[in-house]
Amino acid sequence: MVKKAAPEVPDINWDLITPSLIEAFTPIIQGVTWLGLTKVDPKVNALNNLIAIAEVLPAVDLNLPRGIVLAAMYDKTADALKMLNELAAALEGVPNDLKEFIDELVKETETAIKEKVPFAELDQSQKKQLLDDHGECKNYSKNFLPIAKDFAYAGCMLRKGWESDVWGEL
């Protein structure tokens, strides 16, 4: 029995491909990282309001990386659309059908992105357990440096099985 030789694999010139891959994935990595920070740190979340609203204005360019702007606009979609609606209403010369379209877009978005009422789906025993776990994780996070306290708290709550949208309001 004669063995067949394995087909030759063409050489890949990684020097040509790597810069394109880095350029393509950098905004995605920045955006995911920024969006993750907004869920952990309330200061970054507040900064998202400024970024999302300012980037809607045509005359304002914050000169931020695309990934951060995309994540901020994703996080604050409703606020950015409200600002766009108010901007279109304030400007003269904007066609009425465009103003109506923006107004409809804002209304659709508001119905699609309804804010959850915190703790509404939890029964009394789950609420008590959440508050107990919250206190325990707060005490645990005090053992860390100030820069790592939020991450330690988040990790503790996640280990206990709580999703960030439940304990993020505490």
TORROFI-334770 format. One record per residue: residue in one letter; x, y, z of N, C-alpha, C, O in turn. Coordinates in steps of 0.02 Angstrom, whole numbers, plus 50000, padded with zeros to 5 digits. Layout:
AXYZXYZXYZXYZ;...
// end
This chain:
M500424994250000500005000050000500455006250000500915006850041;V500315010749955500725016649947500355022549981499765023749968;K500715026050023500415031850056500435037850009500925038949974;K499895041650011499875047749971500205053350011500135053750072;A500535057549976500845063350010500315068450026499835069349989;A500395071650082499915076850103499965082750054500505084450029;P499385085750039499405091449993499805097150024499795098150085;E500135100749982500535106350007500085112050029499605113849996;V500255114750085499895120450112500265126750088500875127350099;P499905131250057500245137250033500495141550092500185141850145;D501055144750080501315149250131500885155550133500695158250082;I500745157750193500355163850203500825169450222501235168750268;N500775174850186501195180650201500845184750256500445189150241;W501015183250318500685186450375500865193850379500495197750410;D501415195950349501595203050349501085207250311500995213150326;L500745204350263500235207950225499555207650259499165212350254;I499405202150293498745201150322498675204350391498155207050407;T499195204050432499155206350501498945213650509498505215050549;P499235218350472499005225350480498265226350465497925230250498;S498015222850415497295223450398496865220550453496335223350470;L497075214850481496695211850536496685216450597496165217350629;I497255219350613497295223850671496855229950659496495232050704;E496875232650599496465238450584495725236850587495325240950609;A495535230850566494835228850567494575227450637493995229150653;F494975224350679494735222150744494865227150801494575226350855;T495275232150791495415236950844494785240550868494675240850929;P494355243250824493745246550850493285241850887492955243850935;I493265235550866492835230750901493095229450971492715229251019;I493745228450977494045227251043493955233351087493795232651146;Q494065239251060493975245451099493255246051122493115247651179;G492785244851076492075245451093491855240651146491495242551193;V492055234451141491855229351190492165231051258491835230451310;T492795233251258493115235151321492775241151352492645241151412;W492625246151312492285252151338491595250551364491395252951417;L491225246451327490555244551350490585240551415490155241351458;G491095236351422491185232751485491335237451542491095236451598;L491745242551529491895247451582491275251351602491205253151661;T490835252651556490225256451573489785252551621489415255451660;K489815245851617489405241751661489705241251731489355239451778;V490345242751738490685242051802490765248751837490655249251898;D490935253951800491095260451831490565265651812490475267151753;P490215268551861489705273451846489985279951815489625283551781;K490615281451827490915287451798490975286651722490845291351685;V491165280851700491215279551628490515279551597490425281951541;N490035276951633489345277051609489095284151601488745285651552;A489265288551647489055295551642489415298951583489115303151549;L490025297051571490405299851514490095297651448490145301351398;N489785291851447489445289551386488895294351365488775295251305;N488545297351413488025302251395488315307951354488045309751302;L488865310651378489195316151344489425314151274489315317751226;I489745308351269490005306051205489435304951155489465307251098;A488915301351176488375299651131488005305851107487825306251048;I487885310551151487515316551132487945321251090487705324251042;A488575321951108489015326551071489155323951001489215328050955;E489215317550992489375314850926488795315550877488895315050816;V488185316750902487615317750857487665324550823487455325250766;L487945329450857488005336150829488525336150774489085333950784;P488345338750715488815338550659489435342950670489975341350644;A489375348250708489945352750718490425350550773490965353350780;V490225345550811490645343350867490975336750849490645331850833;D491635336650853492005330450844492475329750903492945333750911;L492365324850944492765323851004493435320450988493865319851031;N493505318150926494125315050904494295308850946494875307650963;L493785305050962493865298851000493915292950951493675293450895;P494215287550972494235281650928493535279150911493065279750950;R493475276350851492815274050827492485268950873491885269050882;G492875264550901492595259450944492275262251007491755259751029;I492575267351036492295270451096491655274251079491165273951116;V491655277851023491055281451002490485276550988489915277651008;L490645271150953490135266150938489845263051002489235262251007;A490275261451049490035258551113489605263551151489095261651180;A489815269851152489425274951188488745275851155488235276451190;M488725275951089488085276951055487645270751063487035271251068;Y487955264851065487575258751077487265258751147486685256951156;D487665260951196487435261051265486895266251276486435265151316;K486945271851242486485277451253486075279051191485995284851173;T485835273951157485465274851095484875279551102484785284051062;A484475278551153483875282551161484055289951173483725294351144;D484555291351214484755298251226485025301551163484875307351150;A485415297951124485685300651062485135302151012485155307250977;L484635297751008484085298950961483645304750983483395308550942;K483545305551049483175311351073483525317851055483215322751034;M484195317851063484585323751045484535325150970484465330950950;L484555319950929484485320850857483805323550840483735327850796;N483295321250874482615323750863482555331150882482265335050844;E482835333050939482815340050960483225344450914483035350150901;L483775341850889484195345550842483825346750777483835352250749;A483485341550751483115342350689482535347250697482375350850651;A482225347250756481675351950769481925359050774481565363750756;A482525360050799482795366750809483065369850745483065375950737;L483315365650700483615368250638483075370450588482555367150582;E483215375850554482755378050501482965374950436483555373550425;G482495373750393482645371050328482665363450325482795360650272;V482525360150380482495352850380481805350850356481305353250384;P481755346650305481095344750279480665341550333480915337950377;N480015342850329479555340150380479535332550380479465329450433;D479595329450320479585322150319480195319150355480145313750384;L480765322550353481355320250389481245321150465481435316750504;K480935326750485480785327750556480305322350581480395319650636;E479805320750541479315315550560479655308650564479515304750609;F480105307350516480465300950517480885300250580480885295050612;I481235305550598481655305450659481215304550720481395300750765;D480655307950722480195307350779479925300150785479885297450840;E479755297150728479515290150729480075285450751479955280650789;L480675286750728481255282650747481365282850822481505277750853;V481315288850851481395289550923480855285750961480995282351010;K480235286350937479685282750971479765275250967479645271651016;E479975272650908480095265450901480645263050947480605257750978;T481165267150951481735265250993481545265151066481745260751103;E481155270151086480945270351157480515264351175480565261851231;T480095262151129479695256251145480115249851143479985245151181;A480615249651099481035243751094481525243251151481705237751173;I481755249051176482255249051230481905251451293482035256951317;K481485247451320481155249351383481615247851440481895242351446;E481705252751483482125251651542481785246651588481185247051601;K482175241951612481915237151660481825240451727482225244651748;V481295238651760481195241051829481635236551873481535230551875;P482115239551909482565235451949482195231151999481735233552033;F482385224952005482135220252054481395218352045481115215152089;A481075220351991480365218951982480225211551977479715209152001;E480685207851945480555200751934480775196351993480695190251991;L481065199452045481295195552103480755195052156480395199952170;D480695189152186480235188552242480595190752306481185192552305;Q480235190652362480495193452424481135189852448481595193152471;S481145183252443481745179652466482345181052421482905181352445;Q482225181852355482775183552310483045190552324483655191752320;K482605195152340482825202052356483255202052419483755205452422;K483045198052469483435197552530484115194552516484625196952541;Q484125189252474484755186052456485205190852418485815191052428;L484915194852373485305199752335485625204852381486215206452374;L485235207452428485505212452475486045209352520486545212652536;D485945203152541486465199752582487105198852542487655200252567;D487035196652479487625195652437487955202352421488565202752418;H487555207552412487825214252399488265216452457488825218852447;G488015215752519488405217652577489035213552585489565216252602;E488975207152572489555202752578490095204552525490685204652541;C489875205952464490355207652411490655214652422491235215752405;K490275219252451490555225852467491105225152518491635228252512;N490985221052570491505219852620492105216352590492675218052607;Y491985211652545492535208152511492955212952470493575212452469;S492635217652436492995222152391493415227352429493865230352401;K493275228252494493675232952534494395230452543494825234452561;N494515224052532495185221252540495655222952482496245221252484;F495385226252430495785227552370495975234852365495695239152399;L496465236252323496655243152309496075246852279495635243852248;P496055253552288495485257352261495355256252187494775256252166;I495875255252148495775254352077495445247652060495135247052007;A495495242852104495245236152090494605234552129494325229052121;K494365239152170493765237652211493155236052169492795231252184;D493035240052116492445238852075492485232052040491985228552034;F493085230252016493155223851983493065218052032492775212952014;A493315218852092493245213652143492505212852161492265207152168;Y492145218452169491425218052184491055214652127490635210152139;A491195216652065490855213752007490995206252003490535202251991;G491625204352012491795197252009491445193252063491215187652051;C491395196152123491055192752178490315191652162490045186252172;M489985196852138489275196352122489155191352065488665187652065;L489595191452016489515186751960489625179651984489275175051961;R490105178452029490225171752055489625169252094489485163252096;K489265173852126488675171852164488065170752120487535168552143;G488145172152054487615170652006487155176451988486645175351956;W487335182452009486915188251993487145191551929487745192751920;E486675192951884486855196551822486955203851838486665206551886;S487365207151797487535214051810486945218851806486945224051839;D486435217251765485875221751761485445221551825485055226051837;V485525216351865485155216051929485515219951983485195223952017;W486165218851991486525222152046486825228852025487085232452067;G486785230551961487055236951938486695242951966486965248451968;E486075241851988485675247352015485795248552089485565253552116;L486165244152123486285244952195486775250352210486935251652268;
// end
